[in-house]
């Protein structure tokens, strides 16, 4: 097998050849067909997330086929289509796992962060944390659903079921999917991009946003809720200013720059500020069931596996619309 490997933060990934993997107990080997590039991968490479298991193969938006199966795994067949997301293992016995909040598990394993991920031709995964894919998209267009879609879905569910007018800050891989989901659910969406990003604003409107502007602008009317996908702490007070009394702001990323101090009046009147941490397998099942019956347009830019560093650089610079996807 071949893999793009990170040996130290702030260093480029290097291509390596390794022995073909064998599945241990409870595991399967997946032949990777496509792996999307997530901003979390960028946070790992740039040293913004602490304590990765190094050396590490990044990547956690994986679509492939089952190539090998451990003898104690009866539920997966060779050649079956499979998806592998960020959450790769939970302990099953901590308070959070017992309360069906496995996304907050005390001893998790994360694909592409504490276990090798999908910037490779093959990946080993726990069968219990793999996902069946019945969505209509091919591998390239299904891969972004495995994190941009899943975390976007959890963020949208946390934004409040009564949200009629939703704001999305940072119009990247997750937001370009969630604007479509929100519109299918009958919500109005306002999209906020980097100031001056007219192309990004036009892209948002083409996917159903009723208004699009810079993050330094105010929406035409107060929002019921806002989701911040961009890892920019300075967006928090701006989003709080944009939501109505009793509104909610959800921070959808795993990492964000420091939030600047702001006047208490922005939080007053029962506004809420929340964060999303990881996902649960039920989140994944619910979103993939929705995506199977509501085909979403998935904007992608394809890179060969060896160009993973180029894909990360394009994501870092904001040159992408939609998601970057590596194809071995």
C-alpha positions in Angstrom: 0.0 0.0 0.0 1.0 3.7 -0.4 0.2 6.4 2.1 0.9 10.2 2.6 2.4 10.4 6.1 2.8 13.3 8.5 5.9 12.9 10.7 5.8 16.3 12.4 3.5 19.3 12.5 4.3 22.1 10.0 6.1 19.6 7.7 4.8 18.4 4.3 3.4 14.9 4.0 5.6 12.3 2.5 4.7 9.4 0.2 5.6 6.0 1.7 5.1 2.4 0.8 4.0 0.0 3.5 3.1 -3.7 3.7 -0.5 -4.4 2.8 -2.5 -4.3 6.0 -4.3 -7.2 7.6 -7.4 -6.8 9.7 -7.2 -7.5 13.4 -10.1 -8.7 15.5 -13.3 -6.7 14.8 -11.7 -4.9 11.9 -11.9 -4.6 8.1 -9.4 -3.4 5.5 -10.9 -0.8 3.1 -9.4 -0.2 -0.4 -9.8 3.6 -0.6 -11.5 5.0 -3.7 -11.6 8.6 -2.5 -10.9 10.6 0.6 -12.0 14.2 1.0 -9.7 16.7 2.6 -11.2 18.3 5.8 -10.1 21.5 7.6 -9.5 19.2 10.6 -6.8 17.5 8.5 -5.3 21.0 8.0 -5.4 21.7 11.8 -3.5 18.4 12.4 -0.9 19.2 9.8 -0.5 22.8 11.0 -0.1 21.7 14.6 -3.3 23.4 15.8 -4.7 20.1 17.4 -2.7 18.7 20.3 -1.2 15.2 20.6 -1.8 13.6 17.2 -0.4 10.1 17.1 2.8 10.6 15.0 3.6 9.5 12.4 0.0 9.7 11.2 -1.8 9.2 7.9 -4.4 12.0 7.9 -7.9 11.7 6.3 -11.3 10.8 7.7 -13.8 11.3 4.9 -13.2 7.9 3.3 -15.2 6.0 0.7 -14.0 2.6 -0.5 -14.7 -1.1 -0.8 -14.2 -3.9 1.7 -11.1 -5.8 0.7 -10.4 -8.0 3.8 -12.5 -8.9 6.8 -11.5 -10.4 10.2 -13.0 -13.8 11.0 -15.1 -12.3 13.8 -16.8 -9.7 11.5 -20.0 -11.2 10.0 -21.7 -8.1 8.8 -19.5 -6.9 5.9 -18.9 -8.6 2.6 -15.9 -8.4 0.3 -16.5 -5.7 -2.3 -19.2 -3.9 -0.4 -19.2 -0.1 -0.5 -18.2 1.4 2.8 -17.7 4.8 4.4 -15.3 5.7 7.3 -15.7 8.9 9.3 -13.8 10.8 12.0 -15.1 8.8 14.9 -13.2 5.5 14.7 -13.7 4.0 18.2 -15.4 4.7 21.6 -14.9 2.9 24.9 -18.6 2.0 25.3 -18.5 2.2 29.1 -17.8 5.8 30.2 -20.7 8.0 31.3 -21.0 9.6 28.0 -21.2 6.4 26.0 -23.8 5.0 28.4 -25.9 8.1 28.0 -25.8 7.8 24.1 -23.4 10.7 23.8 -20.5 8.7 22.3 -19.3 11.9 20.6 -18.0 13.0 24.0 -16.4 9.6 24.9 -13.5 9.8 27.4 -11.3 7.4 25.4 -12.1 7.8 21.7 -10.0 7.0 18.7 -10.2 9.4 15.7 -9.5 8.4 12.1 -6.6 10.3 10.7 -5.6 11.8 14.1 -5.0 9.0 16.6 -5.3 6.2 14.0 -4.1 6.1 10.4 -6.7 7.5 8.0 -7.5 7.7 4.3 -4.7 9.6 2.6 -3.7 6.2 1.4 -4.6 3.3 -0.9 -5.8 1.2 2.1 -7.0 1.8 5.6 -7.9 -0.5 8.6 -11.0 0.3 10.5 -13.2 -1.1 13.2 -16.2 -2.7 11.5 -18.6 -1.3 14.1 -17.7 2.3 13.2 -18.0 1.9 9.4 -21.0 3.1 7.5 -23.1 1.6 4.8 -23.4 4.0 1.8 -26.6 4.0 -0.1 -26.3 7.5 -1.4 -26.4 8.1 -5.2 -23.1 9.9 -5.5 -20.0 8.2 -6.8 -17.0 7.8 -4.5 -15.5 11.3 -5.2 -18.8 13.1 -4.5 -19.8 10.9 -1.6 -16.5 11.4 0.3 -17.3 14.9 1.6 -20.6 13.6 3.0 -18.5 11.7 5.6 -17.5 14.8 7.6 -18.5 18.1 5.9 -22.0 16.5 5.7 -22.0 14.7 9.1 -20.7 17.6 11.2 -22.8 20.0 9.2 -25.9 17.9 9.9 -25.1 17.7 13.6 -24.6 21.5 13.7 -27.9 22.1 11.8 -29.8 19.8 14.2 -28.3 21.8 17.2 -29.2 25.1 15.6 -32.8 24.6 16.7 -35.7 22.8 15.0 -37.7 26.0 14.9 -35.0 27.9 12.9 -36.7 29.6 10.0 -33.9 32.0 9.1 -30.4 30.5 9.3 -27.0 32.1 8.9 -23.9 30.1 7.7 -20.5 31.7 8.4 -17.8 30.3 6.2 -19.0 28.9 2.9 -16.8 25.9 2.4 -17.4 22.1 2.2 -19.9 21.9 5.1 -21.9 25.0 4.4 -22.3 24.3 0.7 -24.1 21.0 1.7 -26.1 22.4 4.6 -27.5 25.3 2.6 -29.1 22.6 0.4 -30.4 20.6 3.4 -31.8 23.7 5.1 -33.6 24.8 1.9 -35.0 21.3 1.5 -36.4 21.6 5.0 -38.0 25.0 4.1 -35.5 27.3 5.9 -34.3 30.6 4.5 -30.5 30.8 4.5 -28.1 33.8 4.6 -24.5 33.0 3.7 -21.5 34.9 5.0 -18.1 34.6 3.3 -14.8 36.4 3.6 -15.3 40.1 2.8 -15.0 40.7 -0.9 -15.4 37.0 -1.9 -17.9 37.8 -4.6 -17.4 34.4 -6.3 -18.1 32.6 -3.0 -21.2 34.7 -2.5 -22.5 33.9 -6.0 -21.8 30.2 -5.4 -23.9 30.4 -2.2 -26.8 32.0 -4.0 -26.6 29.4 -6.7 -27.2 26.7 -4.1 -30.2 28.4 -2.6 -29.1 31.1 -0.2 -31.5 34.0 -0.3 -28.8 36.5 0.7 -25.0 36.3 0.6 -22.5 38.9 1.8 -19.3 39.4 3.7 -18.9 38.3 7.3 -18.6 42.0 8.2 -22.1 42.7 7.0 -25.4 42.4 8.7 -28.2 40.2 7.2 -31.3 42.0 5.9 -33.3 40.7 9.0 -32.2 39.1 12.3 -31.4 35.4 12.2 -33.1 32.8 14.2 -29.8 30.9 14.5 -26.3 30.9 13.0 -23.7 28.2 12.4 -20.0 29.2 12.3 -18.0 26.8 10.1 -15.0 29.0 9.6 -12.3 28.5 12.3 -12.3 32.3 13.1 -13.1 33.3 16.7 -13.8 36.8 15.7 -17.0 35.6 13.9 -18.6 34.7 17.3 -19.5 38.3 18.3 -20.6 39.1 14.8 -22.9 36.1 14.7 -24.3 37.0 18.1 -25.1 40.5 16.8 -26.9 39.0 13.8 -29.3 36.6 15.7 -32.5 37.7 17.3 -33.4 37.6 21.0 -33.4 34.0 22.1 -31.3 33.0 19.1 -28.5 30.5 19.0 -25.0 30.5 17.6 -23.4 27.1 17.0 -19.6 26.7 16.5 -19.3 23.8 14.1 -15.5 23.3 14.0 -13.1 21.3 16.1 -10.6 24.2 16.3 -11.1 27.9 16.3 -8.9 30.9 16.9 -9.4 32.7 20.2 -12.7 34.4 20.6 -12.2 38.1 21.3 -13.9 39.7 24.3 -17.3 41.2 23.6 -19.9 43.2 25.4 -22.3 41.1 27.6 -25.2 42.8 25.8 -24.5 40.6 22.7 -25.2 37.5 24.8 -28.0 39.0 26.8 -31.7 38.5 26.0 -31.2 34.7 26.2 -29.0 34.2 23.2 -27.1 30.9 23.3 -23.5 30.0 22.3 -22.8 26.3 21.7 -20.1 24.1 20.2 -20.3 20.8 18.3 -17.9 18.0 19.2 -17.4 15.2 16.8 -20.4 13.1 15.9 -22.3 10.0 16.8 -23.0 6.9 14.7 -26.7 7.8 14.9 -25.9 11.3 13.4 -24.2 9.5 10.5 -27.1 7.0 10.0 -29.7 9.9 10.0 -27.8 12.1 7.6 -26.9 9.3 5.2 -30.6 8.2 5.1 -31.5 11.8 4.3 -28.9 12.1 1.6 -30.0 8.8 0.1 -33.5 10.3 -0.6 -32.5 13.9 -1.1 -29.6 13.9 -3.6 -27.3 16.8 -2.8 -25.0 18.7 -5.2 -21.4 18.1 -4.0 -18.8 20.5 -5.4 -15.4 18.8 -5.6 -11.9 19.4 -6.8 -10.0 16.2 -7.4 -6.3 15.6 -6.7 -4.2 12.5 -7.0 -3.0 11.0 -3.7 0.5 12.3 -4.3 -0.8 15.9 -4.5 -2.2 15.9 -0.9 0.1 18.7 0.1 -1.2 20.8 -2.8 -4.8 20.1 -1.8 -4.0 21.1 1.8 -2.4 24.3 0.5 -5.4 25.2 -1.6 -7.7 24.6 1.4 -5.5 26.7 3.7 -5.5 29.6 1.2 -9.3 29.6 0.6 -8.9 28.8 -3.1 -11.5 26.0 -3.1 -15.3 26.1 -3.6 -16.7 22.9 -2.1 -14.3 20.1 -1.1 -10.9 18.8 -2.2 -10.9 15.1 -2.7 -7.9 12.8 -3.0 -8.1 9.8 -5.4 -5.4 7.1 -5.0 
